[in-house]
Amino acid sequence: MTTHGPTDVPQDIDIEALREKYRQERDKRLRADGNDQYVEPKGRFATRAQGIAALNEVRDELVAWARATTADLRAHGLPHPVFGVFDGVQWILFAAAHTDNHLPQLRALQAHRELAPQGPAS
């Protein structure tokens, strides 16, 4: 894995343009073709409950680490495939925003239960 040095935050960054790019990427995932847009699960989790538990565990570990670390998170960066290099603070903020981003998708699926895959629910 390649790491990068301290993040140089451009002073002339266009926040609205960045928000719009994020909205466009998000909207690509809210599509009328429902489940046809997704790949088949690989069976990593036997049930939805196991998948949710794993997601919650990773989230809780990230939160605990972020609260406890003394590392200079602005001094380390890793590339994001769409938005470029994020420093550590940006990655933590992105993780939260990414989770919030999925709420409209979940609500859309709840509104159209016929699109939800059939299978074990617990």
VMD Tcl script that builds the backbone (N, CA, C; Angstrom):
set m [mol new atoms 366]
animate dup $m
set s [atomselect $m all]
$s set {name element resname resid chain x y z} {
  {N N MET 1 A 0.839 -1.165 0.000}
  {CA C MET 1 A 0.000 0.000 0.000}
  {C C MET 1 A 0.888 1.233 0.000}
  {N N THR 2 A 0.580 2.185 -0.830}
  {CA C THR 2 A 1.341 3.416 -0.906}
  {C C THR 2 A 0.710 4.464 -0.009}
  {N N THR 3 A 1.518 5.129 0.788}
  {CA C THR 3 A 1.013 6.243 1.578}
  {C C THR 3 A 1.575 7.524 0.998}
  {N N HIS 4 A 0.953 8.603 1.355}
  {CA C HIS 4 A 1.362 9.902 0.841}
  {C C HIS 4 A 1.711 10.807 2.009}
  {N N GLY 5 A 2.451 11.845 1.726}
  {CA C GLY 5 A 2.829 12.804 2.747}
  {C C GLY 5 A 1.656 13.685 3.152}
  {N N PRO 6 A 1.957 14.740 3.914}
  {CA C PRO 6 A 0.895 15.628 4.369}
  {C C PRO 6 A 0.043 16.135 3.208}
  {N N THR 7 A -1.225 16.269 3.484}
  {CA C THR 7 A -2.164 16.709 2.461}
  {C C THR 7 A -2.074 18.213 2.273}
  {N N ASP 8 A -1.892 18.628 1.049}
  {CA C ASP 8 A -1.962 20.041 0.723}
  {C C ASP 8 A -3.390 20.342 0.302}
  {N N VAL 9 A -4.121 21.061 1.139}
  {CA C VAL 9 A -5.505 21.392 0.824}
  {C C VAL 9 A -5.503 22.670 -0.002}
  {N N PRO 10 A -5.989 22.586 -1.243}
  {CA C PRO 10 A -6.012 23.785 -2.074}
  {C C PRO 10 A -6.889 24.863 -1.435}
  {N N GLN 11 A -6.406 26.076 -1.450}
  {CA C GLN 11 A -7.177 27.178 -0.867}
  {C C GLN 11 A -8.312 27.618 -1.777}
  {N N ASP 12 A -8.216 27.283 -3.064}
  {CA C ASP 12 A -9.238 27.716 -4.015}
  {C C ASP 12 A -10.200 26.589 -4.377}
  {N N ILE 13 A -10.348 25.600 -3.490}
  {CA C ILE 13 A -11.209 24.463 -3.775}
  {C C ILE 13 A -12.664 24.919 -3.921}
  {N N ASP 14 A -13.314 24.390 -4.920}
  {CA C ASP 14 A -14.713 24.718 -5.181}
  {C C ASP 14 A -15.589 23.704 -4.448}
  {N N ILE 15 A -16.022 24.065 -3.251}
  {CA C ILE 15 A -16.786 23.151 -2.407}
  {C C ILE 15 A -18.085 22.732 -3.094}
  {N N GLU 16 A -18.768 23.653 -3.728}
  {CA C GLU 16 A -20.025 23.300 -4.409}
  {C C GLU 16 A -19.781 22.319 -5.550}
  {N N ALA 17 A -18.703 22.493 -6.295}
  {CA C ALA 17 A -18.384 21.560 -7.376}
  {C C ALA 17 A -18.073 20.174 -6.817}
  {N N LEU 18 A -17.361 20.117 -5.694}
  {CA C LEU 18 A -17.060 18.843 -5.061}
  {C C LEU 18 A -18.340 18.173 -4.571}
  {N N ARG 19 A -19.230 18.955 -3.961}
  {CA C ARG 19 A -20.518 18.402 -3.518}
  {C C ARG 19 A -21.320 17.870 -4.705}
  {N N GLU 20 A -21.303 18.602 -5.806}
  {CA C GLU 20 A -22.036 18.165 -6.992}
  {C C GLU 20 A -21.448 16.872 -7.550}
  {N N LYS 21 A -20.130 16.766 -7.576}
  {CA C LYS 21 A -19.491 15.530 -8.039}
  {C C LYS 21 A -19.899 14.370 -7.146}
  {N N TYR 22 A -19.939 14.602 -5.847}
  {CA C TYR 22 A -20.357 13.564 -4.912}
  {C C TYR 22 A -21.815 13.173 -5.167}
  {N N ARG 23 A -22.700 14.174 -5.363}
  {CA C ARG 23 A -24.112 13.882 -5.658}
  {C C ARG 23 A -24.255 13.049 -6.923}
  {N N GLN 24 A -23.487 13.395 -7.946}
  {CA C GLN 24 A -23.553 12.646 -9.206}
  {C C GLN 24 A -23.132 11.198 -8.992}
  {N N GLU 25 A -22.060 10.987 -8.245}
  {CA C GLU 25 A -21.617 9.622 -7.965}
  {C C GLU 25 A -22.682 8.876 -7.168}
  {N N ARG 26 A -23.266 9.543 -6.181}
  {CA C ARG 26 A -24.319 8.920 -5.375}
  {C C ARG 26 A -25.526 8.585 -6.245}
  {N N ASP 27 A -25.936 9.517 -7.088}
  {CA C ASP 27 A -27.134 9.311 -7.895}
  {C C ASP 27 A -26.974 8.194 -8.915}
  {N N LYS 28 A -25.748 7.904 -9.298}
  {CA C LYS 28 A -25.515 6.770 -10.202}
  {C C LYS 28 A -25.999 5.470 -9.562}
  {N N ARG 29 A -25.993 5.453 -8.236}
  {CA C ARG 29 A -26.343 4.230 -7.520}
  {C C ARG 29 A -27.826 4.135 -7.181}
  {N N LEU 30 A -28.588 5.206 -7.365}
  {CA C LEU 30 A -30.034 5.194 -7.161}
  {C C LEU 30 A -30.686 5.035 -8.527}
  {N N ARG 31 A -30.863 3.807 -8.948}
  {CA C ARG 31 A -31.299 3.558 -10.305}
  {C C ARG 31 A -32.587 2.756 -10.327}
  {N N ALA 32 A -33.311 2.914 -11.408}
  {CA C ALA 32 A -34.593 2.234 -11.563}
  {C C ALA 32 A -34.438 0.732 -11.794}
  {N N ASP 33 A -33.255 0.280 -12.192}
  {CA C ASP 33 A -33.102 -1.144 -12.477}
  {C C ASP 33 A -32.940 -1.998 -11.230}
  {N N GLY 34 A -33.119 -1.394 -10.063}
  {CA C GLY 34 A -33.174 -2.147 -8.815}
  {C C GLY 34 A -32.033 -3.118 -8.629}
  {N N ASN 35 A -32.365 -4.354 -8.283}
  {CA C ASN 35 A -31.343 -5.354 -7.978}
  {C C ASN 35 A -30.495 -5.746 -9.179}
  {N N ASP 36 A -30.954 -5.481 -10.390}
  {CA C ASP 36 A -30.169 -5.844 -11.567}
  {C C ASP 36 A -28.835 -5.111 -11.624}
  {N N GLN 37 A -28.703 -4.006 -10.878}
  {CA C GLN 37 A -27.458 -3.256 -10.897}
  {C C GLN 37 A -26.389 -3.866 -9.984}
  {N N TYR 38 A -26.758 -4.833 -9.162}
  {CA C TYR 38 A -25.840 -5.366 -8.168}
  {C C TYR 38 A -25.285 -6.729 -8.557}
  {N N VAL 39 A -24.116 -7.022 -8.039}
  {CA C VAL 39 A -23.545 -8.348 -8.219}
  {C C VAL 39 A -24.128 -9.270 -7.162}
  {N N GLU 40 A -24.055 -10.541 -7.418}
  {CA C GLU 40 A -24.555 -11.525 -6.463}
  {C C GLU 40 A -23.654 -11.567 -5.236}
  {N N PRO 41 A -24.231 -11.618 -4.053}
  {CA C PRO 41 A -23.408 -11.775 -2.844}
  {C C PRO 41 A -22.593 -13.067 -2.920}
  {N N LYS 42 A -21.438 -13.049 -2.312}
  {CA C LYS 42 A -20.528 -14.191 -2.365}
  {C C LYS 42 A -20.717 -15.147 -1.193}
  {N N GLY 43 A -21.698 -14.901 -0.342}
  {CA C GLY 43 A -21.953 -15.806 0.765}
  {C C GLY 43 A -21.076 -15.584 1.974}
  {N N ARG 44 A -20.469 -14.418 2.061}
  {CA C ARG 44 A -19.610 -14.133 3.209}
  {C C ARG 44 A -20.406 -14.160 4.507}
  {N N PHE 45 A -21.653 -13.686 4.444}
  {CA C PHE 45 A -22.525 -13.675 5.613}
  {C C PHE 45 A -23.729 -14.549 5.306}
  {N N ALA 46 A -24.037 -15.427 6.224}
  {CA C ALA 46 A -25.156 -16.353 6.014}
  {C C ALA 46 A -26.497 -15.652 6.124}
  {N N THR 47 A -26.543 -14.557 6.897}
  {CA C THR 47 A -27.808 -13.852 7.083}
  {C C THR 47 A -27.569 -12.347 7.033}
  {N N ARG 48 A -28.638 -11.623 6.847}
  {CA C ARG 48 A -28.577 -10.163 6.855}
  {C C ARG 48 A -28.091 -9.680 8.228}
  {N N ALA 49 A -28.568 -10.329 9.296}
  {CA C ALA 49 A -28.169 -9.937 10.650}
  {C C ALA 49 A -26.657 -10.046 10.833}
  {N N GLN 50 A -26.036 -11.092 10.264}
  {CA C GLN 50 A -24.581 -11.245 10.358}
  {C C GLN 50 A -23.873 -10.122 9.598}
  {N N GLY 51 A -24.392 -9.754 8.459}
  {CA C GLY 51 A -23.809 -8.658 7.685}
  {C C GLY 51 A -23.898 -7.338 8.421}
  {N N ILE 52 A -25.049 -7.073 9.014}
  {CA C ILE 52 A -25.230 -5.832 9.781}
  {C C ILE 52 A -24.308 -5.821 10.993}
  {N N ALA 53 A -24.198 -6.957 11.672}
  {CA C ALA 53 A -23.314 -7.043 12.834}
  {C C ALA 53 A -21.863 -6.775 12.435}
  {N N ALA 54 A -21.430 -7.318 11.308}
  {CA C ALA 54 A -20.055 -7.095 10.840}
  {C C ALA 54 A -19.830 -5.620 10.505}
  {N N LEU 55 A -20.797 -4.994 9.845}
  {CA C LEU 55 A -20.689 -3.567 9.516}
  {C C LEU 55 A -20.598 -2.740 10.793}
  {N N ASN 56 A -21.452 -3.032 11.761}
  {CA C ASN 56 A -21.431 -2.300 13.028}
  {C C ASN 56 A -20.108 -2.491 13.764}
  {N N GLU 57 A -19.559 -3.701 13.710}
  {CA C GLU 57 A -18.286 -3.964 14.384}
  {C C GLU 57 A -17.154 -3.130 13.773}
  {N N VAL 58 A -17.103 -3.090 12.448}
  {CA C VAL 58 A -16.055 -2.306 11.782}
  {C C VAL 58 A -16.229 -0.822 12.088}
  {N N ARG 59 A -17.473 -0.346 12.050}
  {CA C ARG 59 A -17.740 1.062 12.364}
  {C C ARG 59 A -17.303 1.383 13.784}
  {N N ASP 60 A -17.663 0.525 14.742}
  {CA C ASP 60 A -17.314 0.768 16.137}
  {C C ASP 60 A -15.803 0.756 16.341}
  {N N GLU 61 A -15.104 -0.135 15.628}
  {CA C GLU 61 A -13.638 -0.176 15.719}
  {C C GLU 61 A -13.027 1.115 15.177}
  {N N LEU 62 A -13.557 1.621 14.077}
  {CA C LEU 62 A -13.045 2.874 13.500}
  {C C LEU 62 A -13.273 4.034 14.466}
  {N N VAL 63 A -14.458 4.111 15.035}
  {CA C VAL 63 A -14.760 5.190 15.981}
  {C C VAL 63 A -13.836 5.113 17.194}
  {N N ALA 64 A -13.661 3.920 17.743}
  {CA C ALA 64 A -12.793 3.753 18.910}
  {C C ALA 64 A -11.356 4.139 18.576}
  {N N TRP 65 A -10.884 3.712 17.407}
  {CA C TRP 65 A -9.518 4.053 17.003}
  {C C TRP 65 A -9.370 5.557 16.821}
  {N N ALA 66 A -10.326 6.190 16.166}
  {CA C ALA 66 A -10.245 7.630 15.908}
  {C C ALA 66 A -10.236 8.424 17.214}
  {N N ARG 67 A -10.993 7.954 18.189}
  {CA C ARG 67 A -11.026 8.649 19.485}
  {C C ARG 67 A -9.727 8.465 20.263}
  {N N ALA 68 A -9.078 7.321 20.110}
  {CA C ALA 68 A -7.908 6.997 20.923}
  {C C ALA 68 A -6.578 7.394 20.285}
  {N N THR 69 A -6.527 7.554 18.980}
  {CA C THR 69 A -5.244 7.767 18.319}
  {C C THR 69 A -4.631 9.118 18.671}
  {N N THR 70 A -3.316 9.120 18.713}
  {CA C THR 70 A -2.583 10.367 18.886}
  {C C THR 70 A -1.846 10.720 17.596}
  {N N ALA 71 A -2.073 9.929 16.552}
  {CA C ALA 71 A -1.413 10.176 15.264}
  {C C ALA 71 A -1.887 11.497 14.662}
  {N N ASP 72 A -1.012 12.134 13.928}
  {CA C ASP 72 A -1.366 13.346 13.191}
  {C C ASP 72 A -2.062 12.905 11.905}
  {N N LEU 73 A -3.373 12.858 11.939}
  {CA C LEU 73 A -4.128 12.328 10.808}
  {C C LEU 73 A -4.016 13.200 9.564}
  {N N ARG 74 A -3.649 14.447 9.741}
  {CA C ARG 74 A -3.462 15.322 8.579}
  {C C ARG 74 A -2.141 15.036 7.870}
  {N N ALA 75 A -1.258 14.288 8.514}
  {CA C ALA 75 A 0.069 14.041 7.954}
  {C C ALA 75 A 0.144 12.774 7.115}
  {N N HIS 76 A -0.956 12.057 6.985}
  {CA C HIS 76 A -0.957 10.801 6.244}
  {C C HIS 76 A -2.134 10.790 5.286}
  {N N GLY 77 A -1.912 10.271 4.085}
  {CA C GLY 77 A -2.996 10.210 3.113}
  {C C GLY 77 A -2.966 8.942 2.301}
  {N N LEU 78 A -4.134 8.585 1.798}
  {CA C LEU 78 A -4.299 7.440 0.905}
  {C C LEU 78 A -5.244 7.845 -0.218}
  {N N PRO 79 A -5.060 7.266 -1.404}
  {CA C PRO 79 A -5.905 7.667 -2.532}
  {C C PRO 79 A -7.310 7.081 -2.458}
  {N N HIS 80 A -8.279 7.879 -2.861}
  {CA C HIS 80 A -9.660 7.430 -3.088}
  {C C HIS 80 A -9.799 7.288 -4.603}
  {N N PRO 81 A -10.479 6.256 -5.078}
  {CA C PRO 81 A -10.527 6.019 -6.521}
  {C C PRO 81 A -11.261 7.088 -7.331}
  {N N VAL 82 A -12.106 7.892 -6.702}
  {CA C VAL 82 A -12.844 8.927 -7.429}
  {C C VAL 82 A -12.369 10.325 -7.066}
  {N N PHE 83 A -12.153 10.585 -5.788}
  {CA C PHE 83 A -11.925 11.949 -5.314}
  {C C PHE 83 A -10.473 12.321 -5.080}
  {N N GLY 84 A -9.538 11.417 -5.319}
  {CA C GLY 84 A -8.132 11.741 -5.121}
  {C C GLY 84 A -7.666 11.386 -3.720}
  {N N VAL 85 A -6.549 11.953 -3.317}
  {CA C VAL 85 A -5.946 11.619 -2.030}
  {C C VAL 85 A -6.713 12.287 -0.894}
  {N N PHE 86 A -7.050 11.491 0.108}
  {CA C PHE 86 A -7.658 11.987 1.347}
  {C C PHE 86 A -6.624 11.835 2.451}
  {N N ASP 87 A -6.565 12.806 3.353}
  {CA C ASP 87 A -5.760 12.600 4.551}
  {C C ASP 87 A -6.606 11.829 5.564}
  {N N GLY 88 A -6.039 11.512 6.723}
  {CA C GLY 88 A -6.735 10.692 7.707}
  {C C GLY 88 A -8.038 11.291 8.199}
  {N N VAL 89 A -8.050 12.595 8.436}
  {CA C VAL 89 A -9.287 13.256 8.877}
  {C C VAL 89 A -10.343 13.156 7.785}
  {N N GLN 90 A -9.944 13.402 6.554}
  {CA C GLN 90 A -10.892 13.323 5.445}
  {C C GLN 90 A -11.457 11.915 5.285}
  {N N TRP 91 A -10.623 10.888 5.503}
  {CA C TRP 91 A -11.114 9.515 5.397}
  {C C TRP 91 A -12.164 9.218 6.462}
  {N N ILE 92 A -11.945 9.698 7.682}
  {CA C ILE 92 A -12.930 9.475 8.744}
  {C C ILE 92 A -14.232 10.198 8.409}
  {N N LEU 93 A -14.130 11.424 7.953}
  {CA C LEU 93 A -15.339 12.165 7.557}
  {C C LEU 93 A -16.032 11.494 6.377}
  {N N PHE 94 A -15.236 10.987 5.444}
  {CA C PHE 94 A -15.820 10.309 4.286}
  {C C PHE 94 A -16.547 9.039 4.708}
  {N N ALA 95 A -15.990 8.295 5.660}
  {CA C ALA 95 A -16.649 7.072 6.132}
  {C C ALA 95 A -18.033 7.395 6.687}
  {N N ALA 96 A -18.134 8.481 7.443}
  {CA C ALA 96 A -19.434 8.891 7.986}
  {C C ALA 96 A -20.371 9.328 6.860}
  {N N ALA 97 A -19.871 10.119 5.941}
  {CA C ALA 97 A -20.708 10.585 4.828}
  {C C ALA 97 A -21.137 9.422 3.943}
  {N N HIS 98 A -20.255 8.467 3.750}
  {CA C HIS 98 A -20.559 7.309 2.918}
  {C C HIS 98 A -21.721 6.510 3.510}
  {N N THR 99 A -21.691 6.332 4.828}
  {CA C THR 99 A -22.782 5.638 5.498}
  {C C THR 99 A -24.084 6.414 5.320}
  {N N ASP 100 A -24.039 7.723 5.561}
  {CA C ASP 100 A -25.233 8.556 5.391}
  {C C ASP 100 A -25.739 8.523 3.952}
  {N N ASN 101 A -24.820 8.382 3.021}
  {CA C ASN 101 A -25.178 8.333 1.608}
  {C C ASN 101 A -26.081 7.147 1.281}
  {N N HIS 102 A -25.916 6.058 2.003}
  {CA C HIS 102 A -26.699 4.860 1.714}
  {C C HIS 102 A -28.120 4.917 2.267}
  {N N LEU 103 A -28.413 5.869 3.139}
  {CA C LEU 103 A -29.762 5.954 3.693}
  {C C LEU 103 A -30.834 6.113 2.621}
  {N N PRO 104 A -30.663 6.985 1.614}
  {CA C PRO 104 A -31.697 7.065 0.572}
  {C C PRO 104 A -31.879 5.747 -0.185}
  {N N GLN 105 A -30.790 5.014 -0.381}
  {CA C GLN 105 A -30.895 3.726 -1.058}
  {C C GLN 105 A -31.703 2.743 -0.217}
  {N N LEU 106 A -31.422 2.708 1.073}
  {CA C LEU 106 A -32.163 1.802 1.955}
  {C C LEU 106 A -33.635 2.179 2.010}
  {N N ARG 107 A -33.908 3.475 2.071}
  {CA C ARG 107 A -35.307 3.921 2.094}
  {C C ARG 107 A -36.013 3.565 0.787}
  {N N ALA 108 A -35.307 3.685 -0.326}
  {CA C ALA 108 A -35.908 3.326 -1.617}
  {C C ALA 108 A -36.233 1.840 -1.659}
  {N N LEU 109 A -35.331 1.016 -1.137}
  {CA C LEU 109 A -35.596 -0.423 -1.103}
  {C C LEU 109 A -36.765 -0.754 -0.174}
  {N N GLN 110 A -36.836 -0.058 0.951}
  {CA C GLN 110 A -37.950 -0.304 1.864}
  {C C GLN 110 A -39.278 0.080 1.232}
  {N N ALA 111 A -39.258 1.126 0.406}
  {CA C ALA 111 A -40.485 1.573 -0.255}
  {C C ALA 111 A -40.896 0.616 -1.371}
  {N N HIS 112 A -39.957 -0.174 -1.864}
  {CA C HIS 112 A -40.226 -1.111 -2.963}
  {C C HIS 112 A -39.728 -2.492 -2.552}
  {N N ARG 113 A -40.409 -3.092 -1.637}
  {CA C ARG 113 A -39.988 -4.396 -1.104}
  {C C ARG 113 A -39.884 -5.458 -2.204}
  {N N GLU 114 A -40.612 -5.257 -3.315}
  {CA C GLU 114 A -40.528 -6.243 -4.379}
  {C C GLU 114 A -39.136 -6.291 -5.005}
  {N N LEU 115 A -38.323 -5.263 -4.771}
  {CA C LEU 115 A -36.957 -5.247 -5.288}
  {C C LEU 115 A -35.975 -5.958 -4.359}
  {N N ALA 116 A -36.395 -6.171 -3.126}
  {CA C ALA 116 A -35.490 -6.780 -2.139}
  {C C ALA 116 A -35.292 -8.260 -2.447}
  {N N PRO 117 A -34.076 -8.742 -2.289}
  {CA C PRO 117 A -33.821 -10.164 -2.532}
  {C C PRO 117 A -34.581 -11.018 -1.519}
  {N N GLN 118 A -34.995 -12.168 -1.951}
  {CA C GLN 118 A -35.674 -13.115 -1.056}
  {C C GLN 118 A -34.617 -14.017 -0.453}
  {N N GLY 119 A -34.732 -14.283 0.814}
  {CA C GLY 119 A -33.764 -15.146 1.474}
  {C C GLY 119 A -33.837 -14.978 2.963}
  {N N PRO 120 A -32.877 -15.525 3.693}
  {CA C PRO 120 A -32.891 -15.443 5.147}
  {C C PRO 120 A -32.856 -13.994 5.601}
  {N N ALA 121 A -33.715 -13.638 6.541}
  {CA C ALA 121 A -33.789 -12.266 7.021}
  {C C ALA 121 A -33.122 -12.097 8.380}
  {N N SER 122 A -32.799 -13.179 9.044}
  {CA C SER 122 A -32.242 -13.026 10.392}
  {C C SER 122 A -30.777 -13.370 10.429}
}
mol reanalyze $m
mol bondsrecalc $m
mol representation Tube
mol addrep $m
